[in-house]
Amino acid sequence: MTPGMPASPSPHSSQAEARTTPAHLAEATAPNLWRRMACWLYEGMLMFGVVFIAGYLFGTLSQTRNAMDNRHALQAFLFVVFGIYFTWFWARGQTLAQKTWHIRVVGQDGQPITQARALLRYVLSWLWFLPPLAAYMFGVPALEVLVLLGGWVAIWAILSRFHPTRQFWHDALAGTRLVHYELPKK
């Protein structure tokens, strides 16, 4: 290479760039259901850390001595904390669990989503939990609510098979997509 001359593009770098462009992500397919559900479970495990830190912060700031005191305020606080967590990460493309499982959230056009769209996706993602939460509010015993939750999650996941691009329905409603995404190899 001579000074002043542009370096010739590597065939490997152009292929890597082609795999990560919005045009490529617009054509990318959804990861299979098993990978998405494994990512979902891993995300749940990572959320234990978020819940622990947020709960500790809430308990300290509110001087809560008993776990049952301020329970509804804590639940509302966690809802907001989860919203901030997911909105912030989804607006940047992926959470830690999604990064681990090579899954990315994009708009229908393959572009990164805005914070407003990420917030909409967060609110709509509660459709996963709406029937079990409603049952709990109407006095259904906790064990039955857990069984209902497991059944509803399975039904909700299987319903993605009926979507034309195999997306979860809250993604379709929010105008987002989950796609397979890997960083280019160096």
C-alpha positions as CSV (number, residue, x, y, z in Angstrom):
1,M,0.0,0.0,0.0
2,T,1.4,3.4,-0.9
3,P,0.8,6.5,1.1
4,G,-2.1,8.6,-0.1
5,M,-3.8,5.6,-1.9
6,P,-6.9,4.2,-0.3
7,A,-6.6,0.7,1.0
8,S,-8.3,-1.9,-1.1
9,P,-11.4,-3.2,0.7
10,S,-11.0,-6.7,2.1
11,P,-13.6,-9.1,0.7
12,H,-14.2,-10.3,4.3
13,S,-14.9,-6.8,5.6
14,S,-17.5,-6.1,2.8
15,Q,-19.3,-9.3,3.6
16,A,-19.3,-8.5,7.3
17,E,-20.6,-5.0,6.6
18,A,-23.3,-6.5,4.3
19,R,-24.5,-8.7,7.2
20,T,-25.0,-5.8,9.6
21,T,-26.6,-3.1,7.4
22,P,-30.2,-2.0,7.9
23,A,-31.0,-3.4,4.5
24,H,-29.7,-6.8,5.6
25,L,-31.5,-6.6,8.9
26,A,-34.8,-5.8,7.0
27,E,-34.5,-9.1,5.2
28,A,-33.2,-11.1,8.2
29,T,-35.5,-13.8,9.6
30,A,-36.6,-14.3,13.1
31,P,-34.5,-16.5,15.3
32,N,-36.1,-19.9,15.9
33,L,-38.6,-20.1,18.8
34,W,-36.3,-22.2,21.0
35,R,-33.5,-19.5,20.8
36,R,-36.0,-16.7,21.6
37,M,-37.4,-18.6,24.5
38,A,-33.9,-19.5,25.8
39,C,-33.1,-15.8,25.6
40,W,-36.3,-14.9,27.4
41,L,-35.4,-17.3,30.3
42,Y,-31.9,-15.9,30.4
43,E,-33.2,-12.4,30.5
44,G,-35.4,-13.4,33.4
45,M,-32.3,-14.7,35.3
46,L,-30.5,-11.4,34.6
47,M,-33.5,-9.5,35.9
48,F,-33.0,-10.9,39.3
49,G,-29.9,-8.6,39.6
50,V,-32.0,-5.6,38.5
51,V,-34.8,-6.5,41.0
52,F,-32.3,-6.9,43.8
53,I,-30.6,-3.6,43.2
54,A,-33.9,-1.7,42.6
55,G,-35.5,-3.4,45.6
56,Y,-32.6,-2.5,47.8
57,L,-32.7,1.1,46.6
58,F,-36.4,1.3,47.1
59,G,-36.3,-0.2,50.6
60,T,-33.4,2.1,51.6
61,L,-35.0,5.3,50.3
62,S,-38.5,4.5,51.6
63,Q,-37.2,3.1,55.0
64,T,-39.4,0.0,54.4
65,R,-38.8,-2.5,57.2
66,N,-41.2,-5.3,56.2
67,A,-41.4,-6.7,52.7
68,M,-45.2,-6.4,52.8
69,D,-45.1,-2.7,53.6
70,N,-45.2,-0.5,50.5
71,R,-45.7,-3.6,48.3
72,H,-47.7,-1.9,45.7
73,A,-45.3,1.1,45.6
74,L,-42.4,-1.4,45.1
75,Q,-44.3,-3.1,42.3
76,A,-44.9,0.2,40.6
77,F,-41.3,1.2,41.1
78,L,-40.1,-2.1,39.6
79,F,-42.4,-1.6,36.6
80,V,-40.8,1.8,36.0
81,V,-37.2,0.4,36.5
82,F,-37.9,-2.5,34.1
83,G,-39.3,0.0,31.6
84,I,-36.2,2.2,31.8
85,Y,-33.9,-0.9,31.5
86,F,-35.7,-2.4,28.5
87,T,-36.3,0.9,26.7
88,W,-32.7,2.0,27.1
89,F,-31.3,-1.4,25.8
90,W,-33.8,-2.0,23.0
91,A,-33.2,1.6,21.7
92,R,-29.6,0.5,21.4
93,G,-30.5,-2.7,19.7
94,Q,-30.3,-5.5,22.3
95,T,-30.1,-6.4,25.9
96,L,-27.3,-8.5,27.4
97,A,-29.3,-11.6,27.0
98,Q,-30.1,-10.8,23.4
99,K,-26.5,-10.1,22.8
100,T,-25.6,-13.5,24.2
101,W,-28.1,-15.2,22.0
102,H,-27.3,-13.1,18.9
103,I,-30.8,-11.5,18.7
104,R,-31.4,-7.9,17.9
105,V,-34.6,-5.7,18.0
106,V,-35.1,-3.6,14.9
107,G,-38.0,-1.8,13.2
108,Q,-39.9,-3.3,10.3
109,D,-37.4,-1.6,8.0
110,G,-34.4,-3.0,9.7
111,Q,-33.4,0.3,11.3
112,P,-32.7,0.7,15.0
113,I,-35.9,1.5,17.0
114,T,-36.5,4.8,18.7
115,Q,-36.9,5.1,22.5
116,A,-40.6,5.8,21.9
117,R,-41.0,2.5,19.9
118,A,-38.9,0.7,22.6
119,L,-41.3,2.0,25.3
120,L,-44.3,0.9,23.2
121,R,-42.7,-2.6,22.9
122,Y,-42.1,-2.7,26.6
123,V,-45.8,-1.9,27.4
124,L,-47.1,-4.3,24.8
125,S,-44.7,-7.1,26.1
126,W,-46.8,-7.2,29.3
127,L,-49.4,-9.0,27.2
128,W,-47.3,-12.1,28.1
129,F,-48.4,-11.6,31.7
130,L,-51.8,-9.9,31.4
131,P,-54.1,-13.0,31.9
132,P,-52.2,-14.4,34.9
133,L,-52.0,-10.9,36.5
134,A,-55.8,-10.4,36.0
135,A,-56.5,-13.8,37.5
136,Y,-54.3,-12.9,40.5
137,M,-56.2,-9.7,40.9
138,F,-59.5,-11.6,41.0
139,G,-58.3,-13.8,43.8
140,V,-57.1,-16.9,42.0
141,P,-54.7,-18.8,44.3
142,A,-51.0,-18.2,43.6
143,L,-50.2,-21.8,42.5
144,E,-53.0,-21.7,40.0
145,V,-51.8,-18.4,38.7
146,L,-48.3,-19.9,38.2
147,V,-49.9,-22.8,36.2
148,L,-51.9,-20.2,34.2
149,L,-48.7,-18.2,33.6
150,G,-46.8,-21.2,32.2
151,G,-49.7,-22.2,30.0
152,W,-50.2,-18.6,28.7
153,V,-46.5,-18.1,28.0
154,A,-46.5,-21.4,26.0
155,I,-49.6,-20.3,24.1
156,W,-48.3,-16.8,23.4
157,A,-45.0,-18.3,22.2
158,I,-46.7,-20.8,19.9
159,L,-48.9,-18.1,18.5
160,S,-45.8,-16.6,16.9
161,R,-45.8,-19.6,14.5
162,F,-49.0,-18.1,13.0
163,H,-47.4,-14.7,12.3
164,P,-46.2,-14.4,8.7
165,T,-42.6,-13.6,9.7
166,R,-42.7,-15.7,12.9
167,Q,-42.6,-12.7,15.2
168,F,-44.2,-12.5,18.6
169,W,-47.5,-10.6,18.4
170,H,-46.4,-7.8,20.7
171,D,-43.6,-7.2,18.3
172,A,-46.0,-7.1,15.4
173,L,-48.2,-4.6,17.3
174,A,-45.2,-2.4,18.2
175,G,-43.8,-2.4,14.7
176,T,-40.6,-4.1,15.8
177,R,-38.9,-7.4,14.8
178,L,-36.5,-9.8,16.4
179,V,-33.7,-10.8,14.0
180,H,-30.6,-12.9,14.1
181,Y,-27.6,-10.6,14.5
182,E,-23.9,-11.3,15.0
183,L,-21.1,-8.8,15.1
184,P,-18.8,-9.0,12.2
185,K,-15.6,-11.1,12.7
186,K,-12.4,-9.1,12.8
